[in-house]
Amino acid sequence: MSAFASTTKPVALVIGASRGIGRQVAVDLASNGYIVVVAAKTTSDASKTTPFPPDPNSPQSTINTVEREIREAGGEATAIRVNTTDPASIDNLVRKTIEKYNHLDVVIYNSGAIYWASVEDTPLKRFQLMQSVNVQGLYATIQSILPIMKNQSTGGRIIVVSPPIYSRFFRGKTAYAMGKVAMSVLTKGLAMDFQRQGVDDKLAITSIWPTVAIESAATRQFTLKDPSMAADLRKATIFSDCILAMLAAPARTVNGGLELDEDFLRQHAGVTDFSKYSVVPGSSPRRIMPVELPDLTVREQDDEGMRVNSASSRTREKL
């Protein structure tokens, strides 16, 4: 099921789990034995939702309907509202999770704000929102969960929805790309922290990104206008299958990876037939990601020069 050896069920916190990809990940983690904390901003009275379950890519899908779906399927879930633009709200989410379950094994950060336009056509307020949700929200989440995961004998896994780093990604959506790439830099940097601290045998952070566009609330606006576009989409189950494969792998294997779902499943899970993920049966969705990605390492990768720790300097100044 996972790399966690425990007599209790592992607990997964999925942030951004009200609909689309996040909902599918939450549902599939629950069906694979995880206790799932379903977190996002959108709530509802799930007992009054009709029809049930709602369209998973519609506004009718909320953390409460996802919680109900999981419970009715025999799983265990708790819905907790969070505003990822507010660090205090994130701290409250983590605190409530620990109060209820006493441990936290997996955190998946799927929350995201999106606005694709040129720099000239992206208002500052849109830019600020994306940095707040995408970058600050992730950073605040990691700050909140790290002390918990580091103090657990079983460690923990962090999975971030952010892309590999390559220049074509910046084109036509620079403001959005600035935030998503920053999330990937955080994945790489925190992975290096784990290595330097000698804890990468039990702690790992990994980024995941779709190789082919995935059916979601974001793509729904396009397929409603042109249903033929669905032929280039995959089901969100490929994402959850990839995440489950990442969680089953040793921490050092996945720590610091900026992974594409299809490529990871092909290389690490032995998957060769991806036809079951096509939204339109028999279609061959177009790959939107490069086949080869740049290597971000340099020849002097291990040469750190003089190590500087501003946190230690601040401690001495206070004393």
Disulfide bonds with the S-S distance in Angstrom:
none
